[in-house]
Amino acid sequence: MNRKALLILSFLIFSLIAVAQQRSISRYESSKSELWAGATIGVSRMLEDAPDSLVQEIQDFYNGLRTGWNYGFEAEFYINRYLGFGAKYSRFITKKEADSIVIQIFTTKYFIDISSEMSIHTFSPIVLGKLPLLHDRLTLTGGIGPAWLFYRNIGKAVGDTNMFKGSSPGLSAMFRVNYQIVPRLSIALEGNYIHAFLKEFTRDNGITEEVIKLDKENYQNISRLEFSFGMFYTFRF
């Protein structure tokens, strides 16, 4: 997702928050404080392809790592029916292994075993706008806020194992549709966009650790999209 798309998404979320704020002013007397708590699970996809400088077989392997699973937990406190703030945690996991990948360099063929297990933890405080519809049975929620990502990748190639780890600030934006199935309990469909670049990381081979700082043109894009199903419970005050 490029910067233009990110700006459009942010505009839509802030528009929802602005509408919610306007409604909260006009209906302040009927507002209630609520605490929403929930869990989500779904699929994720990282946005950056493997670099073209890699041989095709290695590109295909790393592009296969772009898709994985996510799960997370959320807590949201609404100061009235329309405005609130909260915190999100999600974990993205993906792994892949391949035996005897064939790489040909000039006239020589090499057979290598390779595996990778990636995990990214994301923590984010968010500002939220909530729009209740259908007598509060259906709720649209948008939110945006800063994020902090913790990256880890355990890779193995030709018998050598290395752990790559690092952290990066970023931005998290979400949009969710909730439907109340019984009082206070709702199911949800949620989309998240998490934007971040890894500028340095630590390589650990089990004996020594080395901090590697990347040039700007080599920053690793760890941005991703998440699509999740969730359940939320509402506490009213």
Secondary structure, 3 states (H helix, E strand, C coil): CCHHHHHHHHHHHHHHHHHHHHHHHHCHHHCCCEEEEEEEEEEEEECCCCCCCCCHHHHHHHHHCCEEEEEEEEEEEECCCCEEEEEEEEEEEEEEEEEEEEEEECCEEEEEEEEEEEEEEEEEEEEEEEEEECCCCEEEEEEEEEEEEEEEEEEEECCEEEEEEEEEEEEEEEEEEEEEEECCEEEEEEEEEEEEEECEEEEECCCCEEEEECCHHHCEECCEEEEEEEEEEEEEC
